[in-house]
Amino acid sequence: MQVANLINSRALENLEVRGSDYPPPKEKLRMAQFVNYVQMAALATTFGGEFLFKTVLCMETPDIVKSLSSNKVTSFMGVWFVGNVVASNLLSTGAFEIWKGKHLVWSTIKQGRMPSGDDIVREFQRLGVEFQAIQVQEKVHPNPNRR
């Protein structure tokens, strides 16, 4: 939003500013999907694991399943939280890309850092976009003894 405000308030031409998601690599997308499947399996085990082992599989219920089942609310919250944090981190690209038409103006992936306002203005100027100069007013001190 700050970038949009900077561009819209200072650019001398009308530029469209819109945000969109930068797609994560396919490997990370698959890993995040796998984490979600494991998360759903853990939640299903929390709520139906004892039934599954005793009735369907006719086996003794493993201790981990008993522990999950005996603490359903805590298990649910833990599985949900951890699964979502892991999946979110896998899908986060850290990308902040600025384009003007087909020209890449700024890329955090290539630069390794977020741009400053000066970086954005400078890179747009390289593409021929003109910006209004910012006028800095000198501070007036109320103390007349100050020189």
Summary of the structure (lengths in Angstrom):
residues: 147
radius of gyration: 27.1
end to end distance: 40.4
largest distance: 91.8
contacts: 316
relative contact order: 0.14
helix: 56%
strand: 7%
